[in-house]
């Protein structure tokens, strides 16, 4: 075989190998997208994660899969370990915050752990992937007296909106729901027989008889003052009879906090943090608190442990 024929053969073989590798990886990426959907379904049905949490996982994992597909389109075949390290570098190049990068890495870890646990992979490629260290901000809490000051600002008014706000504040303080979960509640999610709120199919948060009485009165009477369409399922309505938004409720709370002299202490998470601290101080186990709060990771719940100890 002459030199030209040999070179031509080598070029053909190289091109064939590259195209074959691309096809093989296309199959892998397609399979990964299906696996991501299976993982998200698992989070929803088996772990009872909220829609917002599952949506965050979807965004993170879709971005990761797209990055891997783009890298492989270059014809450079890499292991999952190499791809994930490159992905982490890309996140840093895009100047994502440390907290966002840490969340995306945590999403990848959970996904690949699911792959190993379900027998679709033998080893977890994130085992050597470094996790960005997040510097946690000091958590804001309200003492019982500060909460009563905040509540009093809403209770001093007699409008339908103010009566609604009192119930929302009481429910937040008693259950530790996220504001997004609170405004997503429908009437059917309040179980007055079992004294609990159904946040998802797998997560129910109990409340006491006092709050049950407050909610019962709200459902029978005060909510109806804001209801224009009997088909409306939302538990908390705005003045137009539609579901109150997260942003709308936060603006309302900021107004009450300002009038109560608590502007610097109240954030969208303050009542949730206060609930968690009270639960730990009353002897609730960390795992149980994790379930009540709907945390995906026990590490998210553990931050309250030191706070509870400091406050005694």
N, C-alpha and C positions, 0 to 999 in steps of 0.2 A: 504494500500500500504506500503510495507516494505521500510526501509531506502535506500537500494541499488537501488530499483526501482525508488524511489523519486529523488535520486541524478542523476540517468541516464536520467530521464525525464527532470530535470533541465538543464543538460548539452546539451541535444538535443534541448531544447527550446532556450538556449543561442546561440548555433551554428546556429539555424534557423534564429534567430533575426539578428545576425551578417551578415549572407549571404544575407538576405533580404535587410538589410541596404546597403550592398555593391552594390546589384543590383539596388536599388533605386538611389544610388549616381552615378552609371555608367550611368544611364539614364540621370541624371542631367548634368554630365560632357559632355556627347554626345550632349545634347541639348545646352550646353554652347558653344561648338565648332561651332554649327550651328548659334547660336546667334552672335558669334564673326564674322563669315562670313557676316551675315546680317549687322552688325555694320560697317564693313569695306566697304561693298558695299554702305552703306549710306554715309560714308565719301567721297567716290569717286564720286558718282552720285549726291548727294544732296549738299555736302559742297565743292566739287571741289578740294579736297586735292591732292597734288602731289603724284606721285608713291613712292617717298622716304619717305614722311610723313606716308602714309598708310602702307608701309613696316615696319616702326618703330613701329606703333601701332600693327601690326600683331605679330612682335617679342615679344613685351611686353606682350600682352594678351595671346599668346600661352604659354609663360613661366609661367604666372599666372595660366592658366588652368591646365598645367602639374603639377604644385606644388600642386594644390587642389586635383588632381587625386591621386597623390602619398600619400598625407596625409590621404585621405579616404581609400586607399588600406590597411592602417594599422588597419582598423576596428574602428577607432575613429570618430564618427560622430560629426561634429562641425557646428556651424552656419556660414554663410558667413562672419559675423563680426569677428568671432574668426579666421577663415581661413585667412582673409585679414591681421589681426594683426600678425599672424604667418608668413605670406608671407613677410611682411615688416621686421620682425626680421631676416628672412632668407636672405633677400637682404643685410642687414647690416652685417650678418655673412660672406657673400661672399665678403665683402669689396668693394662693388660697390661704386663709387664716389657719393657724395651727389647729384650732378646734375643728374646722371643716375638714382639714386633711386627716386628722385623727379619726373623725367619724367615717370618712370614706375608707380608710384602712380597716377600721372595725367592721364595716359592712363586708369588705372582701374576706376578712377572717371568718365571719359567720357563714358566708356563702360556701367557702371551701371546706369548712368544718362539716357543713351539711352534706357536701359532696362525698366526704370521707365516710361520714356516719351512714349514708345511704348506699355505700358500696360502689359509688361511681368513680372514686379515685382511691388510690392506695395510700398516698401521703398528702399532707396539707402543705401546699407550696408557700403559705404565708408564715410557716413556722420560724423562718429566719428573717422575716420582714420587720424592720424596726418600726416602733410606734412613736409618733411625735408626742412629746411630753407637753401636755396642756397645763398651763398655769391657771388654776381655777380662781375665779373671783370670789371674794367673800360673799356668803349668802345673806340675803336680807330676810329677817324674820319680824313678825309682829308679836308683841306680848299680848296676852288676853285683854289688857286694858287698852292697848293701842287698837286692837281689832274692834273693840266696842266703840271707840271714838270714830273709826271709819264707818262702822255700821250705823251709828247714830245720825250721820250726815244724810244717809238715804232714808232712814226711818222717820226723820223729822218732816218729810214731805208726804203728801197724801195722793199724789198723782198715780195713775196706773203704771207709768214707767218706774217711778220710785218704788212702788210695791214690788214690781218685778225685780228691781235691782237688789232689794233686801233679800229676796229668795235666792238670787244668784250668788250673792256674797256668802250667805249662810251655807249654801250647797258647796261652794268652793272650799270654804274654811273647814267644813265637816268631812269632806271626801278627798281633798287634794287633787281634784281633777285639773287637767290642763285647761286653759281658757278655750282652746280649740275644741276640746272634747265637750266642754260645757255648752258651747253654742251649737254643737252638732247634735245635742240630745233631742229626741222626739218624745212626745207625751207617753208613748208606750214603753219608753225606757225606764220610767219611774215605777217601781214596784212597791206599792204601799202595803201590800200584804206581807211581803218578806222584808220590808224596810231596807231596800237596796236600790242602787242605780245600775242598770245594765249598760256598761260602757261599750262592751263588745260581747261576742258570743262566748268568750272565754274569761271575761273579766267583769266581776260584779263587785261593787264597793258598798258596804253596809252603811247605814246611818241610824241615828237613835230616834226614839219615839217623838221627841220634841220637834225634830226636823220633819218627821213624817207628818205631824199635824200641820206644820207650816206649809208643806208641799200640797197636802190635801186641800187646804183652804185656797191656795193659789190655783190649783187645777179646777176646783169647783166654782171659783168666783173671780179672783183678780185677773187671771190670764184671759178670761172672756172679755174683759174691758178693752183688750188690744186685738181681739180676734175679729177679722172681717170675713174670712173664708173658712167655713166649717171643715173643709178638706185639708186645711193647713195642719201639718203634723208637728211642726217645730214646737218645742217646749217654751222657748223664750222668744218673744216677738218684739219687733220695733214698733214705732208709732204708726207705721203703715200696714201693720198686720203681717209683715214678712219676717223671716228668720233674722234675728239679731246677729250681726257679724262680730268676729273677733276684734277687729279694729274699733267697731262701734262701742263694744263693751269696755275696751281698754280706755277709750276716751272718757267714758262715763266714770270709771273708777279713778282715773287721774283727777277728775274734777272733785270727787268726794275726798280724795287724799289731800288735795290742796287746801280745801276748806277745813279739814281736820288737822292741818299742820303736819302732815306725814308725807309730803311730796318726795323727800329724799329717801324714804324707806319703802315705798310701795312700787313694785314692778309687776309685770304680768305673772311672775313666778312666786311673788312673796307669799300669797296665801297657801300655795302648794308647799313651799318650803316650811311654812309655819305648821301645817298639818303633819308633815313628815317628822319634824322635831318633836311635836307633842306625842306622836305615836311611839317614838323611840323612848322618850322620857317616861312613858306609861308602861314600858316593858314589852312592846311589840318586837318580835324577832325580825332580823334584817331581811330574811327571805320573804316573810309575810308582807313586810312593807314594800318590798320590790314588786310583789304581785298587786298590791293595792295601788301603787303608783303607775304600774304598767311599764316599768323599766325593762329594756331589752337586756341590760347588763347589770350585774350585781354591783359593779364598780360605781355605777351612777348613783346607786342607793347608799353606798358606803360613805360617801362624802358627808351624809347627814350624821353619821355616827360620832365623828369628832366634834361636830357642831353641838350635838346634844350633850356631850360630855363637858364642853366648855361652858355651856349655859347652866349645867347642873340641873 
